[in-house]
Amino acid sequence: MALLDSARIWARGIKRDVVAVYFAARDPETPLVVRILAIAVAGYALSPVDLIPDFIPVIGYLDDLIIVPLGLILVIRLLPPHVLESSRAKATVALERPRSIVAAIVIVCIWLFCITAFVYWFLHRS
């Protein structure tokens, strides 16, 4: 059970650090090279596209377990300490915000309406 708890804590730390790296990339005090690397790491971590697709057994998840943490470690080591500290504070606040299920339902309904309208238009065009 302790292994599972430590894995959950590690995963929460990774999630926080991905968001912190995103905030650090937007900070003007971050050096340009580190900013570019931070954008690449945050973009890869938050992107639904992977180098190795997740449907490939075992190997599909290994890139997420290796690439993202290594990229985070590199960016975190290159960031100025005060930028890292303020970015982690912003990330903690951002992750603690409540999520609105009603807003999610509204957005899904809008997308479904748009898709339905497009399909209707496509099928009935002359």
Secondary structure as GFF3:
##gff-version 3
##sequence-region A 1 126
A	DSSP	alpha_helix	2	25	.	.	.	ID=ss1
A	DSSP	alpha_helix	32	46	.	.	.	ID=ss2
A	DSSP	alpha_helix	59	78	.	.	.	ID=ss3
A	DSSP	alpha_helix	81	96	.	.	.	ID=ss4
A	DSSP	alpha_helix	101	123	.	.	.	ID=ss5
###
